[in-house]
Amino acid sequence: MTEAEGHEIVARATRIERDDERFQYERLRLAAIEAGVDASALTTAEREYDAERARQAVPSWIRIGLLGVPNREAAHIWYFILTLGFMISGALLIIPALGASPKIAFASTIWFAVCSWSHSRLIRWCDAHGWPKALDRERGTA
């Protein structure tokens, strides 16, 4: 092995050590146990930390989809409006006597259907992950 290859291997090992979060976690765990922290308490703290990180990680599609929606009630009102738009545009598509262009009625039916479906997913995600806290933390109001 040449000296350059050796330097490359050491540099790669350094990057792996720095980037490998689990490795850092194990080092921290060993140091805590050496300091006298109970292993079961450390495991509980690790689980709580991981759960908090998962709860705080609000996906961008949630943040974008709920822009301007201050709370759960407003989200449900918006969902109701989207669903009502879906039903009205569907009626325009089915009942030609209402005078709507079939192309526009079809496009609006699809648009309102997709918006209603995605908004219902947003509400379900927020219900499952702690509704106001997740978004308040992102908005900086918590």
Buried (B, 14 or more C-beta within 10 A) or exposed (E): EEEEEEEEEEEEEEEEEEEEEEEEEEEEBEEBEEEEEEEEEBEEEBEEEEEEEEEEEBEEEBBEBBEEBEEBEEBBEBBEBBBEBBBBBBEBBEEEEEEBEEEEBBEBBEBBBEBBEEBBEBBEBBEEBBBEBBBBBBEEEE
